[in-house]
Amino acid sequence: MKRQYKYDSLFSTLAAPVLKSGKLEPLRQYTQHGKCTCYDHSLMVARTALAMAMRLPFRFHKDQLVRGALLHDYFLYDWHTVKLDRLHGFAHPYIALENAKRDFDLTPIEENIIVRHMFPLTPVPPKYRESLLVTLADKHCANKEFFIGVGRKLSQKKVFAQIARAFSVLIALLPWT
C-alpha cells in the first residue's frame, strides 16, 4: 500500500504539468485500440513506464519519461478515418513530434521517446533508456488493450481476460512486435 501511494503521488506530480495544460484533452475523442481512447492509452503507457522504471535498478529521468510517454501519441487525428501518404503506424510518431514541439518545450529525451516509440516498425532504435522503456510499455499496453477487448467479445468470464493479459505480456517482450 505504501509503495502504491508513493507511485501514485509521484505520477500525479510528474504528469500534472502536461495534464493541467489541457492540450491532451482532444485525445479523448479518438479511439486508439479497441474501445480505449488515445488519452487513456497515453495515461496507461505513462503509468506503466513509470512503474517499470521504479522497479528497475537503473537511473531514469522520470519527469522526462512521463512527459514523453504522455505525448507519444499526440498526433491529434482519428487514424481510422484520416488517409495519410504513409500508413499510420509509420507516420504518426513524426506527426506527434511536430505537434508536441509546437505545444510544449521538449528535451532531447522526450523528442526521442515520441519519435522512436514505434521501434522496430520504424527502423531507427531508441537512443535513451527512457525511450526504450516507453517503447516496451507502449507495446505492452497496446497488446493488453487489444486482447482484453477480444477477450470481452469472446466471453465475460475472467479466465479469457487473464489469458489476454498473459498473452499481451508475451507479445510485448518478443523482438518482432
C-alpha positions as CSV (number, residue, x, y, z in Angstrom):
1,M,0.0,0.0,0.0
2,K,2.8,2.4,0.9
3,R,4.6,1.8,-2.4
4,Q,1.4,2.3,-4.3
5,Y,0.8,5.7,-2.6
6,K,4.4,6.7,-3.4
7,Y,4.0,5.7,-7.0
8,D,0.6,7.4,-7.4
9,S,1.9,10.6,-5.8
10,L,5.0,10.7,-8.0
11,F,3.0,10.0,-11.1
12,S,0.5,12.8,-10.3
13,T,3.3,15.2,-9.6
14,L,5.2,14.4,-12.9
15,A,2.1,14.2,-15.1
16,A,0.4,17.4,-13.7
17,P,2.1,20.0,-15.9
18,V,1.1,18.2,-19.2
19,L,-2.4,17.2,-17.9
20,K,-3.2,20.6,-16.5
21,S,-2.3,22.3,-19.7
22,G,-5.5,20.9,-21.2
23,K,-3.7,20.2,-24.5
24,L,-4.2,16.4,-24.2
25,E,-8.0,16.8,-24.0
26,P,-8.6,16.3,-27.7
27,L,-7.1,12.8,-27.4
28,R,-10.3,11.8,-25.5
29,Q,-12.3,11.9,-28.8
30,Y,-10.0,9.5,-30.7
31,T,-10.2,5.7,-30.3
32,Q,-6.8,4.1,-30.2
33,H,-7.1,0.3,-29.6
34,G,-10.4,-1.4,-29.1
35,K,-12.6,0.9,-27.0
36,C,-9.6,2.7,-25.4
37,T,-9.1,6.4,-26.3
38,C,-5.8,7.9,-27.2
39,Y,-5.9,9.8,-23.9
40,D,-6.5,6.7,-21.8
41,H,-3.8,4.8,-23.8
42,S,-1.3,7.6,-23.2
43,L,-2.0,7.7,-19.5
44,M,-1.7,3.9,-19.3
45,V,1.7,3.9,-21.1
46,A,3.0,6.7,-18.9
47,R,1.9,4.8,-15.7
48,T,3.3,1.5,-17.0
49,A,6.7,3.1,-18.0
50,L,7.0,4.8,-14.6
51,A,6.1,1.6,-12.8
52,M,8.8,-0.3,-14.8
53,A,11.3,2.5,-14.1
54,M,10.7,2.3,-10.4
55,R,11.3,-1.4,-10.3
56,L,14.5,-1.5,-12.4
57,P,17.9,-0.9,-10.9
58,F,18.8,1.9,-13.3
59,R,18.5,5.7,-13.1
60,F,15.9,7.3,-15.2
61,H,14.8,10.8,-15.9
62,K,11.4,10.1,-14.6
63,D,10.0,13.5,-15.3
64,Q,11.0,13.2,-19.0
65,L,9.9,9.6,-19.1
66,V,6.4,10.5,-18.0
67,R,6.1,13.6,-20.3
68,G,7.4,11.7,-23.3
69,A,5.0,8.8,-22.6
70,L,2.1,11.2,-22.3
71,L,2.9,12.8,-25.6
72,H,4.0,9.7,-27.6
73,D,0.7,9.5,-29.5
74,Y,0.0,13.3,-29.7
75,F,-1.0,13.0,-33.4
76,L,-4.4,14.7,-32.9
77,Y,-6.5,12.9,-35.6
78,D,-8.7,9.8,-35.9
79,W,-6.3,7.4,-37.6
80,H,-9.2,5.1,-38.5
81,T,-10.6,7.7,-40.9
82,V,-7.7,10.0,-41.9
83,K,-5.8,9.0,-45.0
84,L,-2.1,9.7,-45.0
85,D,0.7,9.3,-47.6
86,R,2.1,6.5,-45.4
87,L,0.5,4.0,-43.1
88,H,-0.4,5.5,-39.7
89,G,2.0,3.2,-37.8
90,F,4.9,4.7,-39.7
91,A,3.8,8.3,-39.9
92,H,2.3,9.1,-36.5
93,P,5.5,9.3,-34.5
94,Y,6.7,12.2,-36.7
95,I,3.3,13.9,-36.6
96,A,3.1,13.5,-32.8
97,L,6.6,15.0,-32.5
98,E,5.7,18.0,-34.7
99,N,2.5,18.7,-32.6
100,A,4.4,18.2,-29.3
101,K,7.2,20.6,-30.4
102,R,4.6,23.2,-31.3
103,D,2.7,22.9,-28.0
104,F,5.4,22.0,-25.4
105,D,9.1,22.7,-24.8
106,L,10.7,19.3,-25.2
107,T,14.0,17.9,-24.1
108,P,16.1,15.6,-26.5
109,I,15.0,12.6,-24.4
110,E,11.3,13.5,-24.8
111,E,11.7,14.0,-28.5
112,N,13.4,10.6,-28.8
113,I,10.6,8.9,-26.8
114,I,8.0,10.3,-29.1
115,V,9.7,9.7,-32.5
116,R,11.1,6.2,-31.6
117,H,8.3,4.6,-29.7
118,M,7.2,2.5,-32.7
119,F,10.5,0.7,-33.0
120,P,11.0,-1.8,-34.7
121,L,8.2,-0.7,-37.0
122,T,10.2,2.5,-37.6
123,P,13.8,1.2,-38.2
124,V,15.9,3.5,-36.0
125,P,16.1,2.2,-32.4
126,P,15.5,4.4,-29.3
127,K,18.6,6.3,-28.2
128,Y,17.9,6.6,-24.5
129,R,16.8,4.1,-21.9
130,E,13.7,6.2,-21.2
131,S,12.8,5.8,-24.9
132,L,13.3,2.1,-24.8
133,L,11.1,1.8,-21.6
134,V,8.3,3.8,-23.2
135,T,8.6,1.6,-26.4
136,L,8.2,-1.5,-24.3
137,A,5.3,0.0,-22.2
138,D,3.5,1.1,-25.4
139,K,3.7,-2.4,-26.9
140,H,2.5,-4.0,-23.6
141,C,-0.4,-1.6,-23.2
142,A,-1.5,-1.8,-26.9
143,N,-1.5,-5.6,-26.8
144,K,-3.3,-5.6,-23.5
145,E,-6.0,-3.1,-24.8
146,F,-6.4,-5.1,-28.0
147,F,-6.5,-8.6,-26.4
148,I,-8.6,-7.7,-23.4
149,G,-11.1,-6.2,-25.9
150,V,-11.0,-9.5,-27.8
151,G,-11.4,-11.4,-24.5
152,R,-14.5,-9.4,-23.7
153,K,-16.0,-10.2,-27.0
154,L,-15.4,-13.9,-26.6
155,S,-16.8,-14.1,-23.1
156,Q,-17.4,-12.2,-20.0
157,K,-15.5,-14.9,-18.0
158,K,-12.4,-13.7,-16.2
159,V,-10.3,-16.5,-17.5
160,F,-10.2,-15.0,-21.0
161,A,-9.2,-11.6,-19.7
162,Q,-6.4,-13.3,-17.7
163,I,-5.2,-15.2,-20.8
164,A,-5.3,-12.0,-22.8
165,R,-3.2,-10.2,-20.2
166,A,-0.6,-13.0,-20.2
167,F,-0.6,-13.1,-24.0
168,S,-0.1,-9.3,-24.2
169,V,3.0,-9.5,-21.9
170,L,4.4,-12.3,-24.0
171,I,3.9,-10.4,-27.3
172,A,5.3,-7.2,-25.8
173,L,8.6,-8.9,-24.9
174,L,9.0,-10.6,-28.3
175,P,11.5,-8.8,-30.5
176,W,9.2,-8.7,-33.6
177,T,6.4,-6.7,-32.0
